[in-house]
Structures are given as structure tokens and as C-alpha cells.
């Protein structure tokens, strides 16, 4: 099952929201990568003056390669629009992010943005969240947060690399992937998670997207 053609098509459509002199948040993942490549072409075609704010080194390298001028989030006083993907999107339009480990930076950009655009294939859309929730924490809080997650009804597992080494985010933190089963009230759950000492960010984002693109297998897409 391939959504590649639809991802390309919706990326090009989403770029209609971009204007000259925009500050643009560049999310991580497959859909965001496709959009960043298309954005590089748009800048050259229309001679736009754009500043991109990357959420990860992965997307920073791609943006540099296609010629997008970059800055960090603390170097700008606003972000006009953020383009990002999602690991799951529920019927209330909340999103789970952090499968790639960039949830803290992505959430910062969401909070700064005037408009948030999320792009995902149709397999990511669910009635209620069923996947694990990434939680970025300080390494010193590993055991205490794990116990707190269990008290909330979840089962937490330290994210590791293939050879067993702990996964570290670009911020020097670790991630617990937390299984809460079916999540019917994501807002309340993530508020409780973020109240836990040592937690830096939850993968359930409370800022809902303003525009959601859904890719289909036939090369088409719709907008929610």
C-alpha cells in the first residue's frame, strides 16, 4: 500500500498557503520531508524570501540541501505556519507525534504557529488513539516517571536502538513509549502526564491542527 503519489500531491496543494516573507515551521517525517523538498523548488521558482525553522537534524539537512534559509525557534518572534506529519489522528482531531523522537521541538513550533497544517496517510486516522504515547523525559526521572505512568494506567517502555542502547533525543533526553490501550480522553490524559515531575513533553499534542490533509491510496487526498 503506497501513499507516495498522494503525499506529493497534497504537499504541493499545501504550499498554496505559503506567502512571501513567511516564517515556516518544518516538521519531521515522510510527509514533511516531501513538503520541504517541494518548498525548496517553490522558493526558487517564485524568488520568495522564506525562513524555515526545522524540528530535527534530519529535516535541517534536507532543507539545507534544497536551499531553504534556516533559523532556530528562539531567533524569531512568530511562526506563520507549521507543516508536519502525525503518527495518529483521532476523531477529535488531536494528534500523536514523536515516533521519530522530535516531539518536544515539534510541540514548541505548534505553540508558536499562527496556523498548523498536518499531513498524514489515511491509515493514521482512528476513532480513538490506540498506539503508544511517546513521553520525553529527563534521564534522571526515568524510574519515577515510569512509576507515575503506571499509576495512570499505562505501561511504559524505554525506547531503545536496535542494539539495545537507549534512544536519546536531540535535546539529550530519553523517551518512554507508554501504552494506555484505547484513549478516549486524550486531553485529560496528557494534562496528567505533563504534571509529572521530569516529564518534558507528551506525544499527545493539545494544540489541534487548523488544516488536516489525508492521503489516499489512489494518489488523491482530501482536506479535513
JONOR-V341385 format. One record per backbone hydrogen bond with DSSP energy under -0.5 kcal/mol. NH is the residue of the N-H (numbers start at 1). CO is the residue of the C=O. If there is no record, write none. Layout:
{{NH CO} {NH CO}}
//
This chain:
{{7 3} {8 4} {9 5} {10 6} {11 7} {12 8} {13 9} {14 10} {15 11} {16 13} {17 14} {18 15} {21 49} {22 19} {24 22} {24 51} {25 81} {26 53} {27 25} {27 83} {33 29} {34 30} {35 31} {36 32} {37 33} {38 34} {39 35} {40 36} {41 37} {42 38} {43 39} {44 40} {45 41} {46 42} {47 43} {48 43} {50 48} {51 22} {52 69} {53 24} {54 52} {54 71} {55 26} {60 56} {61 57} {62 58} {63 59} {64 60} {65 61} {66 62} {67 64} {68 63} {69 67} {71 52} {75 72} {76 73} {79 112} {80 23} {81 23} {82 115} {83 25} {84 117} {85 28} {87 96} {88 96} {89 124} {90 94} {91 127} {93 90} {95 205} {96 88} {97 203} {101 98} {106 102} {107 103} {108 104} {109 105} {110 106} {111 107} {112 108} {113 109} {114 79} {115 80} {117 82} {118 211} {119 84} {120 213} {122 215} {124 121} {125 122} {126 89} {129 183} {133 178} {134 132} {135 176} {136 201} {137 174} {138 198} {141 138} {142 139} {145 141} {146 142} {147 143} {148 144} {149 145} {150 146} {151 147} {152 148} {153 150} {154 149} {155 179} {156 154} {157 177} {159 175} {161 165} {164 161} {167 159} {169 173} {172 169} {174 137} {175 167} {176 135} {177 157} {177 175} {178 133} {178 176} {179 155} {179 177} {180 178} {183 129} {184 182} {189 185} {190 186} {191 187} {192 188} {193 189} {194 190} {195 191} {196 193} {199 196} {200 136} {201 136} {203 134} {205 95} {205 203} {208 206} {209 93} {210 116} {211 116} {213 118} {214 222} {215 120} {215 213} {216 220} {219 216} {222 214} {224 212}}
//
